């Protein structure tokens, strides 16, 4: 994945702005709300934290 570029899932197109953007950097993963257009808060995670989160998503740990 390209680093230092904000990315949004293609599947989120046309959903009224209800999505997040992710940026992978050399030492962190940044997450922000798309509808804030860059003016809102940015959440920072280590690469290990982000990997653990993605693993949990894949395993269904956050399913309702």
HUJO-V986330 format. One line per field, one symbol per residue. ss: DSSP state (a for helix, b for strand, c for the rest). burial: b if it has 16 or more other C-alpha atoms within 10 Angstrom, else e. A space follows every 50 residues. Layout:
ss->???
burial->???
This chain:
ss->ccccccbccaaacccccccbbbbbccccbbbbbaaacccccbbbbcaaaa aaaaaaaacccccc
burial->eeeeebbeeeeeeeeeeeebbbbbeeebbbbbbbeeeeeeeeebbebeeb eeeeeeeeeeeeee
